[in-house]
Amino acid sequence: MKDYIVRATAAGGQVRAFAAVTKEMVEEARIRHETSPVATAALGRLLTAGAMMGSMMKNDTDMLTIQIRGDGPIGGITVTADSKANVKGYVDHPEVMLPPKNGKLDVGGAVGIGLIQVIKDMGLKEPYSGQTILVTSEIAEDLTYYFANSEQVPSSVGLGVLMEKDNTVKTAGGFIIQMMPFAEEATADQIEENLKKVTSVTALLDQGYTPEQLLETLLGNLGLEITDTISAQFSCNCSKERVEQAVASIGKKDIQEMIEDGKDIEVKCHFCNSAYQYTVEDLKRIIKKSKK
């Protein structure tokens, strides 16, 4: 099944909801970054959230960045997404291994104590930026807290990544449910009751639940109306030309030293781990360009 997101409303527009299946996206990130199981789970959860949050934006040029900075061994996680649910991301230390906690991958332990920051670049003079503390470092609860405190939108976020015994991704996905400002208390109470019955997103995904079925379970008794379905994918827009700009930014002195070493260099894109080779001739051309 290809990755996709469904967008929906419920309770006559009092609620908006998103649900996604993201197995392919998370598996591609795992392969590209050679992530350990706990790093795959952490990055996979944030990629899933990023895809859904990206799809909330209106314009083709809008960009979303989510950064988690914790004091755990994994370091930071960075994800960016556009409004078409093209998403990419990386963790600082993809190789981190931790023992399971209560039989599950210890994402909270890998991330540690820290902050989550959401930056939305919507073509205005200044991008919108909101930041909150990590409350559990399990990512879904942290985003629930972020939405309530930074955007003043009561929300519920569920995210899950399940691994196979061979450390490939078995399934991944999640949901975001948000109350509109005019939502009635009874609606919120009903959703709360529905959420209590869902102990684990991962368990439902493992049973083969589609995004539509996830929302049916959570909002079916509130007049769920699916409004849109969009594909989601891991996608990086790096190129040799773009990465060259990063090489140029390190400064003429350092580039000159590389030229004097007489060796070709390899530069990798943070987001997708693609490697780009630059010969000594390329480096000379970069210096020449920057002098202009």
N, C-alpha and C positions, 0 to 999 in steps of 0.2 A: 504494500500500500504506500503510495506517495504521501509525503508530508503535506498537510494542509491545515488551515485555520477556518473555523466557522465563527461568524459574528451573528449575534442574536439579541433580541429584546424579550422582555417578559413583563407580566403584570401591567399591560397597557402602556409600556414605555417607561415604567418606573425603574426598570432594571436593564442594564446592558451587560452582555456577557460574551466571552471569547473562549473557545476551547481549541486545542491543537493536538495533533499527533506529529512527533518530530524525530522519529527513530533514525531516518536516513541522515538528517542534518547532524545529529549528535554523533552518529557513527562516522560520518565524514570528518568531523572535528577530531574525533579520537584517532583516526588513521593519520590525519595530517600532523597532529601535534604529539602523537605517540603517548597519549595520556594514560596514567595509571587508572584503575577503576574508580578510586575516590575523586581524582581530578576530572575524569569523564563525567561523573555524576554532578559535580559542582558546576563545571562549564556547561554541561547539557541542560541543567535547570535554568541557568541564566540565559543561554541561547534561546530556550523555549519561551521564557518570559519576554526576552528582547523581540522575538518575532511577533508575539501577540501585541506588545506595546507599540512596536513599529507600525503595525497595521491599524492602530488607533489614530495615526496622524493623517492629515488630509492631503498634503501636496506631494507630488513626485520628488521634489527636491528636499523635503524634510528629512532630517537625520536624527536618530536617537542614539545616545551612548549611555551605557550603564557600567559603572565601575564599582567594584567591591575591593576595599583595602582592609585586610585583616592582619592580625599578628600571628596567624597560624602558619604552618610550614608551606602551604600552597602559595603564600604571598598574595598577589592581587589577581582579580579576574576582570577582564575588559570585554565588553560585547558592544557591537554597533549594529543598527538595523535601519532599513528605510521603510517607507510606507507600503511597499509591496512585499514585506516580510522576507526580504533578502537579508541574511544575517551572517555575521562572522565574529570570531572572538578567540581569546587565548587566555591561558593561565600562566602566571610567572614561573611556577615550578611544576611542570606537568608530570614529573617522575615520582612525586610524593606518594608513599605507601603508608597506610595506617591500618591498625587492626580494626575489625568491625566493632560497632557499639550497639548493644541490644540486637545483634544479628543483622544490623544494617550498615551500609557504608557510612563512615563518620564524617559527613560533609562539614558539620558544625566544628568539629575538632580540626579539620584541615584548614578551614577559613579563619577561625579564631575571632577575637574581639576586634571591632573596627567600625567602619562607616560604609554606607552605600550611597552613591551619588548618581543622579539621573540628569543628563544634559540633553535638552531638546533644541536642535537648531532648526528653526522654522523660517529662516530668511529674514528675521527681524534684526534690528541693530545689534542687540545682545541676545545670545542664546538663553533659554530658560534653564536654570540649574537649581535642583533641590537635593538636599542631603539629610539623611537621618542615621542614627546609630543602628548597628546590627543587633537585633533583639535575641535571635537564636542562632544566627549564622547558618541556618538551613536554607536560606534564600527565599522560599515562598512566604514564610511568616515575616521576613524582613521587608519584602515588597508590600505585604498587607499593611504593615506599620508605616512604610514610606507613603503609600497612597493616602492613608488617613491623616498623617501628620504634615506632610509636605504639600499635598495637593488637595487636602480636605475632602477626599472622596472615600466614603466608607466602602471597603472592598474586601473580597476574599480571594486569595491566590492559592492554587494548588499546583505543585510541580513534581514530576517524578521521572527518574531514569532507572531502568532495571537492566542489570548486566547478565550476560550468559556466563557459564563456567569458564569459557575460553577467553573471557574479558572483552568480547565484542558486545555491542548494544542489543539487548533483546527487545526493549520497547522504551519509548520516551514520549512525554506529552504533558499537558496540564490545562488549567483553566484560570480565567480571571472573571469574577463577577463584581459588578459595581452598581451602587445605588445612585440614582439620579437625585438632585436636590429636593425634588417634590415627592420623593418616595414616602409611602405611608409606613408607620411603625409596624403595622400588621404584616406588611410585605417582608420587611427585614426579619421579623420574628419567624416567619414561615421559612425563609431561606436558611436561617440559623438552624432550625429543626432539620431541614433537608441535609445540611452540611454534617450534622452529627451522625447521620447514617453512613456517611462516606468516610471510612477510617483511613483509606489510603488510595491516592490517585494511581499509584503504581499497580496495586492489586487489580483495579478496574481495567487499566490498560492491558495488563497481563491476561485478563479474561477476554481480551479482544474488543473492548469498548471503543467505539469510534468517537470523535469529538461530539457528534450529534447526540450519541447515547449518553455521553458524560453530562451534557447540558440537560438532556431529558431527565436524567436521574436527579439533577440538582434543581431544575426549574420547571419540570413537566407539569406540576400542579399549579403553576402560575401563568398558564397561557403562553408557553414558549413559542417564539416566532423567529425562525432562522432567516436572516436577511441577506447573508452573503457567504460565499465560500472562496477562499483564496489560497493559492499554493504557497508553501513556505520552503525555503532552501538555504543551505550554506552557500554563500556567494561572496567572493572577494574581488574587488575592482583594481587590485594592484597590477602593475606592469613594469617592464624594465625602465620605462621613461619615468614613471612615478617614483620608483625606488631610487632612481638616479638623483632626484631632488634631495632625498635624504642623505645620499653620499655627498652631494655638493654642500650640504649644510654643516658638515663636520669641520669645514674650514680648509683653506688653501695649504696651510703648513702641514697638516696631517696627510692631505692627499699627496703633497709633494714627497713626503717621506715614503708613502706607499709606492710612488713611481720610482724613487731611488732604490727601494728594495727589489724592484724589477719583477715582482710577482703579481699574477692575477689575483683578484679578491672575489670572495663570494659574499653576497648580502642576502639575508632572508627576511621575508615579510613577516612581521609579528603575527598578523591575523590569520594567515593561511599556511605559513611555513614554506611557501614557494621560494626557491633559491634562484638568485640572479648573479651571473658571472660578469665581472668587469675586467677587461684586459688593461694592461699598462697604457695602450693607445686610447682606450675609453677614458681612463683617468686623466690623461693629458687633455683630451677633448673637454672633459668636465671643467678642468682648471681654466682652459682657454675661454669657455663659455662664461664662467663666473667673473672673469676679468672684464668682460663686456658689460 
